Amino acid sequence: MLTDRKTDVWRASTTSATLSMTWSTGEQVAVVVLPYSNLTPTATIRVRGYTLPSDSSPAFDTGAVAACPAAAIAQRQWTGMASGANSYAYGGGSCARIWFDPATVRKVTVDIDDSTNPSGYIEAAQLVVGSYWSPVRNPEYGAAFELVEASQNYRTDSGNLLSDVGTRSCKLSMTLSEMDGIDRKALISILRMNGTVYPMFVSLFPDVSDAELERDHQIYGKLSAMSSLTLRNWNQYSAPIEIESI
């Protein structure tokens, strides 16, 4: 879970587990994400934060909430609910997430429970814990979710159309066109820290009532290219963003 490879998977021995993280100094946290997992729509997630690692009482407790309300995308070879690491390279798996009020803590515990998981265990490839940035104004209309197919079709001498099967990934692109000075500073900071090397989690419709809409517009990936920042008007900035899944 400490790598950026979805092929490296942590797996629990049962359908429940507790993950614990500690830091030497206080860190601001407001979101926990498991971008690639085999969790089902009945799975729950609970996050508790502690001011000191030795504290017995948490500074905050989210309680148990639905981890990934939308069902995992069904794969051709396997049922959607039973697929895990075997499907991550083809757009499968589910994304568990929980948002909460920001808090500065030195320890976080994450309780995961998925008692009806047909696999008999739970697994995840990444764990994202930290703060988040939400711009004052939404992206422009026209934000696009794109499936990227690495397979190639070719025609044989006998006339048959065959396929050289490859992996599948996705891209999420949008334009932030009405940023003020505060949002501009935040975006530039993210671009400078992450570049095209370090991944980030982006959700276009966080906690929206349409769970499938949220599922289809969240991505853990890297910038396809560094964005150019345009001054549109006085104190109004614009930048195109494109992120491709890891």
C-alpha positions in Angstrom: 0.0 0.0 0.0 3.1 2.3 0.2 3.8 1.9 -3.6 2.1 3.5 -6.6 1.6 0.2 -8.3 -1.9 -1.2 -8.4 -0.3 -4.7 -8.9 1.1 -4.5 -5.4 -1.8 -5.5 -3.2 -2.3 -5.7 0.6 -4.7 -8.5 1.6 -6.3 -9.2 4.9 -7.0 -12.7 6.1 -10.7 -12.0 6.8 -13.4 -9.6 5.7 -12.5 -7.0 8.3 -9.3 -5.1 9.2 -7.9 -2.1 10.9 -5.2 0.0 9.4 -3.1 2.4 11.6 -0.9 5.3 10.6 1.2 7.4 12.9 3.3 10.5 12.3 6.1 12.2 14.2 4.4 15.6 13.9 0.8 16.7 13.4 -0.7 16.2 10.0 -3.9 17.6 8.7 -6.3 14.9 7.5 -9.8 15.2 5.9 -10.0 12.2 3.5 -9.1 8.6 3.4 -9.2 6.7 0.1 -8.5 3.1 -1.0 -8.4 3.7 -4.8 -8.1 0.0 -5.8 -9.9 -2.5 -3.7 -12.3 -5.5 -3.8 -14.8 -3.9 -1.4 -18.5 -4.4 -2.2 -21.4 -1.8 -1.8 -22.2 -3.2 1.6 -18.7 -2.4 3.0 -18.2 0.2 5.7 -15.3 2.4 6.6 -14.7 4.2 9.9 -11.9 6.7 10.6 -10.6 7.9 14.0 -8.0 10.5 14.6 -5.8 11.0 17.7 -4.0 14.1 18.7 -1.1 11.9 20.1 -0.3 8.3 19.2 -0.7 7.3 22.9 -4.2 8.8 23.3 -6.9 6.4 24.1 -9.8 8.7 23.2 -10.0 10.0 19.5 -10.0 13.6 18.6 -12.7 12.7 16.0 -14.6 9.6 15.0 -16.5 9.5 11.7 -18.5 6.4 12.7 -19.1 3.6 10.2 -20.3 4.9 6.7 -20.6 3.3 3.3 -17.2 2.9 1.8 -18.1 2.5 -1.8 -21.9 2.7 -2.4 -21.7 2.0 -6.1 -21.0 -1.6 -7.3 -17.6 -2.3 -8.9 -17.7 -2.1 -12.7 -18.5 -5.6 -14.0 -15.7 -7.3 -16.0 -16.3 -9.6 -18.9 -14.3 -12.5 -17.4 -15.6 -12.1 -13.8 -18.6 -10.9 -11.9 -18.1 -7.3 -10.7 -18.5 -8.1 -7.0 -16.0 -10.9 -7.0 -13.2 -9.2 -8.9 -10.2 -7.7 -7.3 -6.5 -7.6 -8.2 -7.2 -9.8 -11.2 -9.2 -6.9 -12.7 -7.3 -3.7 -11.8 -5.4 -3.7 -15.0 -8.7 -3.7 -17.0 -10.6 -1.0 -15.2 -12.0 -3.1 -12.5 -12.1 -2.9 -8.7 -13.8 -0.4 -6.4 -12.8 2.8 -4.8 -13.5 3.3 -1.1 -13.5 6.8 0.2 -14.6 8.9 3.2 -14.6 12.7 3.6 -14.7 14.5 6.9 -14.0 17.8 8.6 -10.2 18.6 8.6 -8.3 17.9 11.8 -4.6 17.9 12.7 -3.6 14.6 14.3 -0.6 12.3 14.7 -2.4 9.0 14.5 -5.3 7.7 12.3 -7.0 4.3 12.4 -9.2 3.1 9.6 -11.6 0.3 10.3 -12.9 -1.6 7.3 -15.7 -4.2 7.4 -17.1 -6.1 4.4 -18.7 -9.2 6.0 -20.6 -10.3 2.9 -17.6 -10.0 0.5 -17.8 -13.2 -1.7 -14.0 -13.4 -1.9 -13.8 -14.1 1.9 -11.1 -11.4 2.4 -10.6 -7.7 1.6 -7.7 -6.2 -0.3 -6.4 -2.9 -1.5 -3.5 -1.6 -3.6 -3.2 1.9 -2.3 -4.0 4.0 0.8 -4.4 7.8 0.5 -4.7 9.8 3.7 -4.5 13.6 3.9 -6.1 16.9 3.3 -7.9 18.0 0.1 -8.5 21.1 -2.0 -11.9 22.0 -3.3 -12.0 25.1 -5.6 -14.6 27.8 -5.0 -16.1 27.3 -8.5 -16.7 24.1 -10.3 -14.9 23.1 -13.5 -16.4 24.2 -16.8 -19.1 22.1 -18.3 -17.5 19.6 -20.7 -15.4 17.7 -18.2 -14.6 14.3 -19.8 -14.1 10.8 -18.6 -12.2 8.7 -21.1 -11.5 5.0 -21.2 -8.1 4.2 -22.7 -7.8 0.9 -24.5 -4.3 -0.5 -25.1 -5.6 -3.4 -27.2 -5.0 -3.3 -31.0 -7.1 -4.9 -33.7 -5.5 -6.3 -36.9 -6.7 -7.9 -40.0 -5.3 -11.4 -41.0 -4.5 -12.4 -44.6 -7.7 -14.5 -44.5 -9.8 -11.4 -43.7 -10.5 -12.0 -40.0 -10.4 -9.2 -37.6 -8.4 -10.3 -34.5 -7.3 -8.5 -31.4 -4.0 -8.2 -29.6 -5.5 -7.7 -26.1 -3.9 -5.1 -23.9 -4.8 -3.3 -20.6 -7.4 -0.6 -20.0 -7.0 2.6 -18.0 -8.8 5.9 -17.8 -8.4 9.6 -18.0 -10.2 12.5 -16.4 -10.0 15.9 -18.0 -11.5 19.3 -17.0 -10.8 23.0 -17.1 -10.8 25.2 -14.1 -11.8 28.5 -15.7 -12.9 30.8 -13.0 -10.2 30.5 -10.2 -9.6 33.5 -8.0 -6.2 34.3 -6.5 -6.5 31.9 -3.6 -7.4 29.0 -5.8 -4.6 29.8 -8.2 -2.1 29.6 -5.4 -3.5 26.3 -4.2 -3.4 24.8 -7.7 0.1 26.0 -8.4 1.3 24.5 -5.1 -0.3 21.1 -6.1 1.3 21.2 -9.6 4.7 22.1 -8.2 4.6 19.4 -5.5 3.2 16.6 -7.7 4.4 17.4 -11.2 3.8 14.4 -13.5 5.6 12.0 -11.2 3.5 11.8 -8.1 -0.2 10.6 -8.1 -3.2 12.4 -6.7 -6.8 11.4 -6.0 -9.5 13.5 -7.8 -13.2 13.2 -7.4 -15.4 15.4 -9.6 -18.6 14.6 -7.7 -17.7 13.8 -4.1 -20.5 12.3 -2.0 -23.1 13.0 -4.7 -26.4 11.1 -4.3 -25.8 9.3 -7.6 -23.2 6.7 -6.5 -22.4 5.5 -10.0 -21.8 9.1 -11.2 -19.3 9.6 -8.4 -17.7 6.2 -9.1 -17.2 7.0 -12.8 -15.7 10.5 -12.2 -13.1 9.7 -9.5 -9.5 8.8 -10.4 -6.2 8.1 -8.7 -3.5 9.0 -11.2 -0.8 11.3 -12.5 -1.0 14.5 -14.5 -0.7 13.7 -18.2 1.3 16.9 -18.7 2.0 20.1 -16.7 -0.9 22.5 -17.0 -0.6 26.1 -18.3 -2.1 28.8 -16.2 -3.9 31.6 -18.1 -4.9 35.0 -16.8 -8.3 35.5 -18.2 -9.3 38.7 -16.5 -8.3 40.6 -13.5 -7.9 38.1 -10.7 -9.5 35.3 -12.8 -7.4 32.4 -13.8 -7.9 29.3 -16.0 -6.0 26.0 -16.3 -6.8 22.7 -18.1 -6.2 19.5 -16.1 -5.8 16.0 -17.4 -5.1 13.0 -15.1 -4.5 9.4 -16.2 -5.0 6.5 -13.8 -1.9 4.7 -12.5 
